[in-house]
């Protein structure tokens, strides 16, 4: 689904296979229909919403967003970070939010689907998804970026895995270097301001 995935396959196999990259797609109409956005907005009344959607696993980079949140909150105290999804890292992420003193500005809402998921995308101000490359575990493309774009939301991502095929830097979002907490914070602040 991405040039990065193609490169990794060839590197790992030691063979330059004739692979054609075919990007993933998204059902655009799903994100254009009317949904109950107000229920999400009312839940975070007066707040700017940062959103991440995806499984709570180490390579997904939720910890990077939590680490950059204190910097964002200094300049934008009205921000809430909403995490849609579940997984084996949830408890660790909840503990990290407490350790960083940002748990008051983080909401783990669990898994969402259908129109409810679309409502979260539409309600957010900035979509933030900052995956990491961990050995051969990486984000091959990132359909969630297309879903955020289908809702006309600006994106902050990291240059990890196949992200550059899903997010066009300075067009559909801003891309920070892989693992760069300060760089992620700066891009989020830029979009919020």
Secondary structure, DSSP 8 states (H G I E B T S, - for coil): --HHHHHHHHHHHTS------------GGGGTS---HHHHHHHTTT-EEEEEES---GGG-HHHHHHHHHHHHHH-TTEEEEEE---TTHHHHHHHHHHHT-GGGEEEEE---HHHHHHHHHH-SEEEE----BTTB--SS-HHHHHHHHTT-EEEEEE-TTHHHH--BTTTEEEEETT-HHHHHHHHHHHH-
